[in-house]
Amino acid sequence: MHEHTFHGCPDRPWFFRFWSGMVVSGWLGLLARNRFDITPARIGMGALGLVFACINSFLGCAQRVRHGSRIARCALPDDPVFIIGHWRAGTTLVHELLARDTRLSCPDTYACFAPAHFLLTRRWFTPWMTPFIPQRRPTDDLPAGWDRPQEDEFALCNLGLPSPYLTMVFPNRPPAWPEYTDLRSLPPALRRKWTDALLRFYRCVLVERPGILAAKCPLHTCRIRILLDLFPRARFVHVTRDPFDLFSSTLALWRRLYRDQALQRPRYDALEERILATFAHVYECYNADQPLLGPGQLCEITYEHLAADPLGQMRRVYAELGIGDFARAEEGIARELPRLRAHQPARHVLTSAQQAAVASRWSGYIARYGYRLPG
């Protein structure tokens, strides 16, 4: 695939970026860490980001005054559901289907975009902000919107927490905060700061919509140990996918995000190697942590089976994890299926060198989950 060929909804200069919801401490810290290395044509974006950051911080203070006591009183369950798996494995599809169950509470796009103040501003802001987001997801052309489920890692970024996702903003600089991929090497104080922010965000989500918390983030695939410390009875849906499709789709994902979210004109330096190495590290952590999970805490499904039989696979997820009576969720999930079935995923052809790299570097995953080499 040529590096300048993109599929999905086109970018527009007036669209919000994921970091448009960041607080001022996080935004200034991000700029300073990267030495304000902004492509001249995107200096205006950076300045606008600072304006948004000041607004977000002010509204965050207002939310703490207005809702702080409610947030503090909110009790967190010890058995939330986490959807895990590598990027482009199908975790979004599972999250979308779970979100159709009104008993579940899923962080949505507005909560993750404006985590500092969404309880205060959702009612007033989302109607006029809708024209400033794409109506379809830029990465795969699936429906987008403020109420669609979203990754909680974006919320942590916008609350000013370090995250590998911030590489998107400065993709030509060294990778951002790789130690936050699995959190294992963090000093206790920094890990506690991260967990406090995550728990507070989850409390906000449950204050707005009480229910069974269902969160999704590919990085949580290598954070099972940390999440079990917070939620001893946490349940996990792990999604796998053909690794060759996974690699090509992930490559397209990061190229598109680098293009649309960056304050630099991206060069995509060493991107393929980064994907190969990150995948290997994620599954090294996952394989080490999986034995910590007891009966009823893990359900593993494949994207291929999910796409072929979504109701059957979701019924299995509910049964194996004890989420509840699937019959009460089936109608809502079934209503979502025609829209998802109409979607035709973009096809990306790997070079022989890329195929060889995936076959070699991800051989353990290929063998463990029964995938075949192409050809």
C-alpha positions, -999 to 999 in steps of 0.1 A, spaced: 0 0 0 14 34 -9 20 55 21 -1 84 8 -32 64 -1 -59 66 25 -93 51 28 -124 63 48 -138 97 55 -116 126 43 -99 149 68 -111 185 70 -92 214 86 -122 224 108 -125 189 124 -116 186 160 -85 164 167 -85 139 196 -63 163 216 -87 192 213 -102 181 246 -68 182 265 -63 202 296 -37 230 296 -11 213 317 -11 183 294 -10 204 262 18 226 274 37 196 287 34 178 254 46 208 234 75 214 257 85 177 258 87 178 220 105 211 219 77 228 200 89 209 169 58 219 149 57 220 111 52 257 101 19 249 83 5 234 115 15 261 140 -21 274 138 -34 240 149 -10 241 178 -21 276 189 -58 266 186 -50 236 207 -38 259 235 -70 279 233 -90 247 236 -68 235 265 -75 267 285 -112 263 280 -111 226 289 -92 233 321 -117 261 331 -146 238 325 -129 210 343 -127 232 374 -164 240 370 -172 203 368 -153 196 400 -172 223 418 -206 211 404 -202 173 405 -171 166 426 -190 151 455 -212 129 433 -181 116 416 -163 109 449 -193 90 462 -197 68 431 -188 32 440 -169 13 414 -177 -24 407 -149 -50 410 -160 -69 379 -161 -45 349 -157 -59 314 -126 -50 294 -124 -56 256 -88 -63 247 -67 -74 217 -44 -57 192 -54 -26 172 -77 -36 143 -84 -70 158 -121 -63 161 -122 -48 196 -142 -18 184 -169 -41 169 -173 -59 202 -175 -26 220 -201 -13 196 -222 -44 201 -219 -44 239 -229 -7 239 -263 -17 224 -271 -33 258 -287 -7 280 -275 -24 311 -239 -17 302 -221 17 306 -195 23 279 -172 53 277 -183 71 246 -165 95 222 -176 127 240 -166 114 274 -131 105 261 -128 137 241 -138 159 270 -130 138 301 -124 169 323 -160 183 319 -183 160 299 -207 157 329 -211 194 328 -211 202 291 -225 173 271 -260 186 269 -250 220 257 -219 213 236 -225 182 216 -254 196 194 -233 225 180 -200 205 179 -214 177 157 -205 194 124 -169 196 136 -163 158 137 -164 133 108 -197 115 105 -178 83 97 -146 70 114 -116 82 93 -98 49 99 -124 25 85 -154 45 74 -177 30 101 -203 54 117 -189 79 141 -205 102 166 -203 116 201 -223 88 215 -204 59 199 -182 39 223 -145 50 225 -112 39 239 -105 52 274 -68 58 266 -79 90 248 -95 102 280 -63 97 299 -44 116 272 -68 145 275 -65 145 313 -28 152 308 -15 116 315 14 103 296 5 78 269 21 61 239 -9 75 219 7 110 221 32 98 194 4 107 170 9 144 177 46 144 171 52 113 150 87 123 138 100 125 174 110 94 194 80 73 205 61 89 234 62 74 268 68 37 258 69 28 295 32 36 298 24 7 273 24 -19 301 30 4 332 52 -23 348 84 -3 351 67 29 364 77 40 399 48 34 424 39 72 426 35 75 388 15 43 386 -7 55 414 -13 88 396 -23 68 364 -46 45 383 -62 74 402 -70 92 369 -84 60 353 -106 53 383 -119 89 385 -128 88 348 -147 55 353 -165 71 382 -176 100 360 -188 75 333 -209 57 359 -222 89 374 -236 98 340 -249 63 331 -250 37 359 -245 1 348 -220 -26 341 -188 -8 331 -175 -20 297 -143 -4 286 -120 -10 256 -84 -2 249 -58 -23 230 -32 -12 255 -51 -29 283 -41 -62 266 -7 -58 283 -21 -43 315 -41 -72 329 -20 -74 360 -26 -37 368 -63 -39 361 -67 -70 383 -51 -50 412 -79 -24 407 -107 -48 398 -101 -83 413 -130 -99 394 -126 -80 361 -137 -99 330 -119 -98 297 -130 -103 261 -99 -110 240 -103 -107 203 -78 -122 178 -75 -118 140 -55 -131 111 -21 -115 118 -15 -106 81 -47 -87 79 -40 -73 113 -6 -59 103 -18 -43 71 -49 -28 88 -28 -15 117 -3 0 93 -31 19 75 -45 30 108 -13 46 121 -6 62 88 -40 78 88 -38 89 124 -4 104 120 -16 123 90 -47 137 106 -37 142 143 -1 154 140 14 188 144 41 176 121 41 164 85 47 127 92 76 108 77 64 74 89 100 66 99 104 30 112 66 26 115 65 -10 103 92 -20 128 73 -2 156 42 -22 148 60 -55 147 78 -48 180 48 -34 198 27 -64 189 54 -88 202 56 -69 235 19 -67 239 15 -105 236 46 -112 257 27 -93 285 -6 -109 277 8 -145 277 25 -137 311 -7 -123 326 -33 -147 313 -27 -173 340 -38 -148 366 -74 -150 353 -97 -174 369 -128 -192 356 -153 -168 341 -128 -140 337 -117 -146 301 -135 -152 268 -114 -155 237 -130 -150 203 -118 -144 167 -127 -116 145 -134 -141 117 -160 -159 138 -175 -127 151 -179 -113 116 -195 -146 104 -219 -151 134 -220 -119 156 -251 -130 176 -237 -164 183 -203 -151 194 -218 -124 215 -241 -149 231 -210 -169 240 -193 -138 255 -223 -132 277 -224 -168 288 -187 -173 295 -183 -140 314 -217 -141 332 -226 -106 319 -263 -113 322 -293 -126 302 -283 -123 266 -320 -123 255 -323 -88 270 -294 -76 249 -301 -95 217 -327 -71 201 -305 -41 205 -274 -59 191 -295 -73 162 -305 -37 153 -269 -28 149 -260 -57 126 -273 -44 92 -252 -13 94 -221 -33 103 -227 -59 77 -230 -33 50 -195 -22 58 -168 -34 34 -133 -34 50 -106 -19 29 -82 -45 15 -44 -39 18 -19 -61 0 13 -68 19 47 -71 1 66 -104 3 90 -87 27 62 -76 50 46 -111 49 79 -126 58 84 -102 87 50 -110 101 54 -147 97 88 -146 115 81 -120 142 46 -131 151 51 -169 147 40 -176 183 6 -159 178 1 -176 144 7 -210 160 -12 -204 192 -44 -192 175 -43 -215 145 -38 -190 117 -22 -200 84 6 -184 63 -8 -167 32 -6 -185 -2 
